[in-house]
């Protein structure tokens, strides 16, 4: 079902609006209206055109009604109504977005208030024998109060129509039952390294028809942003269900963190065709990874400095008794900032949860000075680094030591890969061309939230295998709204960090 079914008439309406605002021909409907009324009619055409481009059924119905009013005289040629009504009955299949009940109720309130004002003014003016001035488009020479009244009525009508044509509101986050189902799907062998992040508390889910795959998403400003690829056995069915849901609700579908090699073709088949590379995920292949050799000397030296300072690392589930001590490390690391993330981070950093291991680095006195949280996926074959907070006074090399210890732990437990940080815009920073260097300048604007260059330099020391990640959308016309929602979702602030005392299994540390 092509989107051009709505774009062609939308373009015609927008051209008509421009003609009304420029030099309307005498034969054009509405050309003899006063300038203010023509502006209102032009805005109405643009609004309907936007609705048609989004294939909203209500916009189609309003447009056909407007055509009837424009071309059918009140006495003769009424036979033109027949093909218009026939088109109304035949075309809805190409305009699948039905009005959202919640939006319709709000639009009805605005329209009802406007109608009340119109009737009240009509009755009042009728009592003063000036009923003609109470019409929305008076025929006589209007005074100032009448023109203000007309502006208010026009604005109210446009607002009511805009509300009715708006995309469906964002659904609430999923409940615990759905989240538990997603946690089980995360451990399916087909799930990828970003799968654990689908269990965040701010996600809503769409499931495949058989319930064997799910996709987590969030709706903001009419964009349904999926966080990473689907989890579970049938990603194609989950993507198709997501695309269908977006089509019915009038949302723009997009995905942040897509693995093009794994699911790029599936997203293209669902109509989400355009992709922008946003960076690369660092992957350590556990069976072949080694810290030996000249290339890894910097990593070995950093880890050795931590060892010489008395740092020891233990790995296991998060022990609730350690949460207060780790909370001090986290707050010292955040320096007053809030937790951030969406597609490539978990939330509730200090909440014990299933499928999550924590590497805790202790100094010579036994006090925690850093920790790294790793989420498991694909039945324990993937360990994905979430965050690695450290105190500002922690010994140098403590993060390197935690990563090397985690690789040893993963190897001992039969894991296939340990994924490290996501290096945003890695190819720009790794490039040596003049264009790459020029692009590095505006990227410094993101350093307030995340230091892209330093993060890439740190991760690159491990000589990982790079897994490209993309931001996908339906067309380039949607790049600005989709990029805005993606950036504000990934880097926008969340509620302040809190200490949780949720129950958890007793930790079983494995020391380095």
N, C-alpha and C positions, 0 to 999 in steps of 0.2 A: 504494500500500500504506500504509494509514493506521497511525499510531502508536497509535491508540486500541485496536487489537487487544490491546495489552499493558497499556495504562493502566487499563482497566476491571478486569481481575482483580487488577492490582497494588493498586488502591484497596481492593478487597475484602480482600486479605490484610493490608493496613495497618490496616484497621478491625478485623479479627480480632485483630491484635496489640494494639491499644489495648484491646479488650474483655478480653483475657487479663490485661493489666496492671491493669485497673480492677476490676470485679466480675464475674468470669466466671459465666455461668449453669451449672447442673449438667449441662445437656444438651450443652454445648460440649465438643468434643474437647480434652483436656488440662486441663479445668477442675479436676479432682481432684488434679492434680500439686502438689507443694510449690511454694512461692513462687519459689524459685531456679530450679526447672525450668521454671516458667511464663515467667520472664524469658528463659531461653534459647530457649524455643519462640517467644516473641514476637519476639526478635531474628532468629530463623530466618525467620519470616514476613516481617519487614521486608526482610531480605536478598533473599528470593525475590521480593518485590514490586518491589524496585529492579531486579532482573534482568528481570522481566516488562515493566516500563516501558521498559527498554532493548531489549526484544524479543530476549532471549537464549534460544536454544533449550534450553540446559542448565537454565535456570530453569524453563521449561515442563515439562521432564521430571521435575525434582525435585518440582514442585508437584503434578503428576498422581500421582506415587508417594505423596506425602503424603496426597492425597485418598483413594487406595486404602487406605492404612493407617488412615485415620480413619473411613471409612464401610463398609468391608467386613469383616464378622465372620469369624473364622477357619474356621467350619464351613459356614454357610449364606449365602445372598444373594451367592454368588460370581459370579452372572451380572452384577453391577454392574461387574465388571472389564472386560467386553466393550466397553461404551460408552466407558469410560475409555481403553482401549487404542486404540479407534477414533479418539477425539479426539487421542490422541498421534500417530497416523499422519496425520490430516487437517490438524492445525493448524500443523505446522512451517513451511509456506509463509508464514505470518504472523509467524514468528519467525526471521528470516534470519541472526541473529548466531550463528555457530558458535563453540564453544570454541576458544581459541587454543592450539595444541600446547604452546607454551612455558609458558603459564599452567597447563595441565593437568599438565604434568610437575612444576611446583612444588607444585601442590595435591596431587598423588599422594605426593610426599615427605612433606608435612605429615600427610596421612591415614595413610600407612604408619607414620610415627612414633607417631601416636595409637593405631593398632591394636596396635602392638608394646607400648605401655604398658598397654593394656587387657588383652591376653593375658597379659602378665607379671604384672599384679596378680591376674588371675583364677587363674593357676596357683599363685601364692604364697598366696592366700587359701584356695584349695581344699586346699592342704596343711595348712592350719590349721582345716579344716572350717568355713570361713566364706565359702563360695563366693557366697552371696547378696549379700554386701557388695561383691563385685567387679563387679557389674552397673553400668552407667552410671546407672541410676535404681533404687537399692536399695529393696526393699519394706519393710525393717524401719526402726527408728529409727536414723538414721545418726550415727556419731560425727564429730568434727571432721575427722579425716583423710579420711574417706570423702567428706564434702562438698567438701573441697578438691580431691579427686580428680575429683569430678563436675564442678566448675567448670573444671578443666583440660581434661577431655575435651570439655565443651561448647564452650569457647573454641577448642580445636583444630579441632573440626568446623566451627565458624563461620568460622574463618580459612581453612581449606581450601576451603570453599565460596565465600568471598569472593574468593579468588585465582582459582578456576576461573571465576567469573562476571565477572571484571574484563575491561575492554577490552583489546584486543591491545596489546602494548608498542609503543613508538615505533620505527619503522623507522630504519635508519641513513641518513645523508645520501647523496645520489646520487653516483655515480661520475663520472669525468671524461667518459666517453662520453656519458652523458645530459646532462651540463652543456653539452657542446659542441653537442648538438642544440638545447638551449634557447637558447643564444646565437644560433643561426641563426634561431630563431623570433622572438626579440626584434626582429629587423630586418624582420619582416613588416609591411606597411603597416597591418594591423589592430591591431597592438600599441599599447598606450597608454604614457603617460609613466612609469608605475611598472614597466614591463616589464623594464628592465635590472636591477632589484633582484631579479628572479627567479633570477639567476645566483649568488646568494650561496652560500657553501660549506655553510651549515647547512640547506639545503632538500632535501626529498625531492620527487619529481615523480610526477604522474599524467598520462598522455598520453591524447589522444583516440584512438579506435580506429584512425584512419588515420595517427596520428602527426603531424598538422599543427597541433596545439595542445597546450599543456602548462600545468599549474598547479603552482606550488611551494607546499609546505606544511611545517609542523612539528607534531609531536604532543607535547603536554604535558598531563599529568593527565587523559588521556582526551579532550582537545579537539584536533581536527585543525584547526589555524589556517592558512588560506591567506593568503599575503602578497600582497595586491592581486589583480587580475583575471587571467584566463588570458592567455597570450601565444600568438600565432599566428593562423591563419586561421579556426578553428572554435571559438570560446570556449564555445558551447553544449554541444558534445560533451565538452570538457574538464571543464566544470562537472558534467555528468551523470555522467561517469566518476568524478569526485571524490566525489559524493554516494553513488554505488553502493559505492565502496570504503569509505566511512565506515560505511555500513549493514552491510556484511559484517564489518567489524572492530570494530563497537561503539563507534566514536568519535562525538563530537559535532562536526558540521561547522560551521565559522565562517570568516568572511573579514574581514581587517583591511585597510581602504583601498579598499573597493569604490567604483567610480564608478557611482552609481545611474543616471545618464542613459544609460550605455553598456550595462551588464549587469545592472541591477537586476531586470528582468523574468526574465532567465535564472536568476538565483539564486532568485527566488520560485518559478519552475517546478520547481526542484530541491528545494524544501522548505525553503530557508533564507530565511524570509519576513520576519523581524523585523529592523529596522534602527535603529541609533542614530547620529546625526550626530556625528562626532568632530572635524570641522574642515574646512578648505578648502585646496586646493592653489592657489598663485598661478601664473597662466599669463600670460606675455607673448606676445601674437600678433606675431610678428616682422615681417610685412609692414606692419602698421599702427602698430607701436610707435615712439614718438618721445620723445626727452628734451627737446624744446622745449616752450615754454608755461609759464604761471605754475604750473600744478599740479605740474610736475616740477622746480620751482626748487630744492627741498631736495636732490634727487638730484644735480642739476648742481653745486650748490655743494659738496657732499661730494666728488664726483669731482674737482672743480677743486682742492680742498685737497690731495688726493693728488697731482695733477699738479704743483702748486706745490712739493710736498716732493720732487719728483724721481722719483716712482713711475712705473714703466713695466711694462706687462703683456705677456706673451707666451703664446701658446696653442698647444698641440700634445700629442701623446702623452707619457706620462711617461717621461723619460729616466732610466735606472737610475743614471747618474752624478750626478743631482741628488737622489737619494733621501736620502743622509745629511743634506744641508742642509735638505730639507723635513721630515725627521724631527725636527730641532730645532724647527722652526716648530710641528709637530703637538704635540710634547710640551709646549711652552710654552703652547699653547692648551688642552690637556686638563688641565693642572695636576694631574697624578697620577691623573686619572680614566681609566677604560677606555673603549674604543669601545663604542657602544651602537647598537641599531637592529635592525629585522627587515623590516618591510614597506616602509619608505621610506628605506632606506639600503643602500649596498653595504658589504661588509666589506673587510678587507685594504687599508687606505687607501693604503698606499705600495707596493702590488704592481702593476707594469705589467700592463695587460690590454687586450685588443682592445675597440674600441668605446667607449673612455673617453678624454676630453680633459682636460687640466689647464691652467687659467689661473694663471700664476705671476706674482706682483707682486714686483718688485725695487725696492729703494730706490736712492738716488742713487749709492751705492757698488757697486751690482750684486748685493747680497745679498738672497736671498728673505726677504720679511717676511710673506707670506701666499700662499695658493693656494686655488683652488676647483676641485673635481673635477666634471665634467659627463659623464654617461653618455648615449650616443646610442641611439635607438630608431626603429622604423618607417623603416628605410633612410635614416637620417640626417635625417629631417624633424623629429625631436624631440630637444632637448637638455635633460636633466633635471639640475638641480643636486643633487649629493649632499651634500657638506660644503664649508665655506669656512673652514678654520682660519686664524688670523692671530696674529702675536705681539702680546703686550700692549703693546709699545712701537711697534707699527706706526703709520704716519701715519693720521690720521682720513680716512675716505672711501675706504680702500683696497678694501673689499668692493664698494662702489658702483661704483668704477672697473672692477673685474674683471667685474662683471655687465654694465655697458654695453659693455665690449669684447667680451664673449661674444655679446651681441646683434648687434653689428656683424659678428662672425665668422659667426654663424648666418645672417644675411641674405646675406652674400657666398657662402654655400654652399647657398642655396636651402632652408633650414629653415623650417618653419611656426611653431614655437613654442619658447620657452625657458621651462621651468617652474622656479620658485624654491622657496623653503622651503614646507613644509607648516605652515600656521598652525592649530595645535590650538585648538579651541573658539573660533574666530574670531568667530562670531556672538554668543557670550556677551560677549566683550571689546568688540565693536563696538556692542552693544546699549546703549541709554540708559535702559531701563526699570529699575524697582526690582528686579524678579526677576533681570535680567541682572547687576546690580551685586551682588546677594546671592550669585549663583553664582560670582562672581569670587573670593570669600573662600576657599572650600575649594580652588579651583584653584591657589591659591598653594602648596599642599602639593607640587605637582609641580615647583616652581621649583628644587628640589634637583637634578633631572635635566635640566630644560629650562625656560628662562624663556619661558613661553607669551606673556605680554603684550608683552614687549620684542621677541620674534620677530615677532609680528603687526604691531607698530608699524613695525618696519624694513621688512617686506615691503610693507605698505600704502602706503609712500612711492612705490612704482613704479606705483600705480593699476592693478593687474593685473586680469585676468578670473579670478574665483574658481571653482574646480571642487570641488564638495562631495565629501567622502569619508566613508564609513560603515563601521561595524562591524556585521556581519550575523550572525544566528544563527537557529536553527529556531524557538524560542519564548522568551517572556519568562522562563520558568522557568530558562532556561540563562544568563541575563544575568550572574549573579555569577561562575560558573566561567569563562565565556568572557571577561568583562572582566578577570578576574584573569590569565588566560593571555595576553591581549593586552597588558596593561600590563607584565607581567614579561618578555614577549618583546621589546617595543619599547624598554623602559627598563632592562632587566636588563643587568648588566655582562657583558662578554665578555672573553676573554683579553687580557692587556696588549698594547699596540701594539708591533709589531716591525718591523724594517727588512728589507725583502726585496730581493733582487738578482736577481729573475726576469728573464729576457731580454725585451726589447721592441724594437719597431722604433725606429729613431733618430728623435728628436723633430725636428719641422720647425716651429720657433716662428714665430708671426705676431705682431709687436709692434704695440702701440697707438701 
